[in-house]
């Protein structure tokens, strides 16, 4: 394709939710073959395999579908619904790594090349501050399919303070799910690939995440008539004439490729080897 002439009209602009996850749907086997269950389409990775004790199988040291009944106090950890995503600090029980933790909850890979003003919002419960508290809850982003990760927020160092917040039933020092945590991801506007991870490192308190929304403004092609100009060339060793040229242009979206343009043109001119025609 040599050139595409767009209509003169304005582009179509709309706000869309690229991710909207409340963790209510049953978690399924992980596609990468490890032992974890995952929200459909998501990924869970880590080093932990156990829970706090044989009598507390719901207090997992890795990301799992969490409900208040799993906790002795029955705190209302989910922001809405019955479930949230959550994990517990490791006391070392049943863990080959002792009390070490390196646990990842990862969104599906998104294609946001036509998106701007990206923003992540979620509700969360975690230990926010206090004597001896070390960073352990991170939000990270990847633009290379999860090969490398940027830290976009450390929930301890980048303290999210909400005036009037109570700390919930856990009390002072805790971030409760009263207010959403909002993180500006506009640095990743237009990325051909984007993944977001909730990364829990070390063993300090618990972490609950619910109602995750990643949204952005989508710039779509203007409505109207498009003119596509293409060049064909005879790479063979014989003259060619009266042949068909098929052209298909795909638009890449996060739900798969869709046909944006398709046409068939008959070339009647005689083209000698090495000739090209528009």
N, C-alpha and C positions, 0 to 999 in steps of 0.2 A: 504494500500500500504506500503510495507516494504522498497523498494528502487527503485529509478529511475536512470538508468545509461544513462548519456547524451552522445551525440556524442563528439568527441574530437575537432571538429571545433570551430572557434570563434563565439561568440554571434553576432547577427545582431544588429547593432547600427544605430539609425536614429534620426534626430531632428524632432519633431512633435509639432504642435500647438494644445494644449489641449483646449484652449479657443481662439476664434477669433470673436470679436463682435464690429460692427460699429454702432449698434442701428438704422439701417435703416428699418428693418422689423417692421411691425405694432405690437405695444405692445398689450398684451392680458390680460384677467382676471387672477388674482393671484390664484394659486392652493390652497393656504391656506385659501381662503374664505374672506379675507379682501377686502377693497374697491379699492385697488390700481391696476393699470395696470402695467404689467411687460414685459421686453424683454422675448421672448419665452425661457422657461427653467430656467430663473433667478427668483429671489425673491426681492420684495421691502417691507420693513417694516418701521414703524416709528410711530410718534404720531401726525403728522400734517395732516390736511385734506383740507386746504384752499390755497388761493393765495394772492397776494399783495392787490387786490381790485376787485370789481365786473367788472371793465372795463379792468382788466389785468388777465384773467383766465389762461393764459399761464405761468405766473410767479409764479409757484407753490412753496410751502414751503416744498414739498416732492419730491422724485425722480420721474421724468417723462421724456417722450420723448420730447426733446426741439429742436426748430428750431429758427433761427435768427429773423423771423417775430414776435416771441413772445416778443422780447425785443424792447423797444422804439427806441433804436439807431440802431437796426439791425446789431449789431456786429457779425462777422463770428465766432461764438463759435465752431461749428463742425470743426474738423480737416480735414475730408473728408466727402463728401456726403451732404445730406440735414439736417440730424438730429445728435444729440448727446444725452447722458443722462445728465440731469441737474436739479438743484434746486436753489431757491432763498432764501435769508435770510428772516426770519419771522418778519413782523412788527406787529404781533399779530392779524391781521384782520381775523375774522372768526375762531379763534383757541381757544379751551377750555383751552389750556395750555399757553395762552399768546404768548410771543415771544420765548418760549423754542422750541428747535429742537433736535431730536434724530433720524436721518433718515439713513436708511441702503439700499444699493444696493448690492445684493449678487449673486455671480456666482452659477451655478449648482454645486452639489457635484461631485468631481472628484476622481477617483481611480488612484493613481500615484505610486503604490508599485513598478513598474518596471521603474520608471523615476528618472533621476538624472539631476543636473545642471538646476534646475527650475528657471525661470526668468519671472517676470511680466513687461510688457511694456504698457504704455497708454499715451495718450495726454490729457492735462488738462488745464483749465483756473480757477484760484482761486487767492484770495488775499493772497500774500506771506509774506509781512512784512509791518511794519509801526507802528507809535506810538499807543500803546494801543491794538495792534493786539494780540489776544489770540489764542492758538491752537484750531482748529475746523475741520480740514480735516485730516482724518486718513485712512490708508489702514491696514486692519486687516486680520488675517488668523485663520481658525478653523480646527482642526483635529478630532473633535467629533460631526460632523453634525450640528454645530452652537450652541452647548450648551455653549461653552466658546470660547473666542477670544483673540488672541495675537496681539498686535500692532506691525506691521512690519515697519511702516513709519508714522511719523507725518509730514505733508507737510509744517508746519510752523517751527517746531524745527529742523527737518532734512532738512534744506533748500536746494532745488535743484536749484543750481545757474548755469546758462548757459552763458558763455562769448559771448557777442554779442547779447544777447536776448534784445528785445526792450520793452517788456511789452505789445506789440500789441497796438491796438487803445485805450485801457483803460489806457495805460501809465505806469509810474514808480510805482513800488510796486506790480504789478501784474505778476504772471506767466502766459504767453500766450502759445498757443499750437504750438509754433515754433519748439520745440524740444521734443522728447519723454522722459517721466519719466521712468527710469529703476530701478527695485527693485530686489535684489538678494533674491530668496526664496529657496536657496539650503539647508537651515536648515530643510526644509520639504521634501527633497528627500526621496523617498521610503515610504511615508505615505500611509496608506490604505485608508484614506479619507482626502480630502482637499477642503476647500471652501475659497474664497477671498471676502472680503466685502469692500466697500467704505462707510465709516461712517462719516456723517456730524453731529457735535454736536455744540450746541450754535447757535448764529445768527450773523455771521460775513461774510459779502460779499456773493457771489454766488459760486457755484462749478459746473463746466462742465467737463465731462469725455467722451472721444471718442477713438475709435480704440484700444480696450483692447485686448492684446494678452498675453496669458500665454503659454510658451513653455518650452520644456525640451527634454533631450536626453533619448530615450526609449531603454532599454536593452531587446531584445527579445531572445527567445530560439534559440540555434544554429540549423542550418539545418542538417538533417541526420536521422539516425535510433536510436530510443530510446528503451531501454530494461526496462520493468516494472516488478518488482518482488513483488508479493502480498502473503499474508498469509490468509488462510481460516481456520475456526475452527468449529467444531461440538458442538453447545451449547445445543443440544437436549438431549433426553434420549434414542434414538435408534441409531443403526448403520445406516450409510448413505453411498451410493456409486452411481456412474453413475449420477451425478448431474451437472448442469451448473452453472458457476460463471460468472456473468456479471460485467465488470469494466468500469467506465467512469470517466475520469479526466477532469475537467473544468478549463479553464483559465479565470480569472476575469478581465474584461476590463471596461473602463468608458462608453462603449456602451452596456454593458451586458455581461453575461457569454457565452463563446463559447466552444464547445467540442474540447479539446486538444488531447485526446486519448480515444479510445473505443475498447473493445475486449470482446470475449466470449470464455471461456475455459471449456472443459468437464473434470471433476474429476472422474477418474475410480476407484481409490483406495477405499477400504472400510475404513471409518473413524468411530471409536467408539466414544461414548460421551466423550467430553473433548479433543479429538485428534485435532491436527492442521497439516496443510500441506502447503508447499510452492510451 
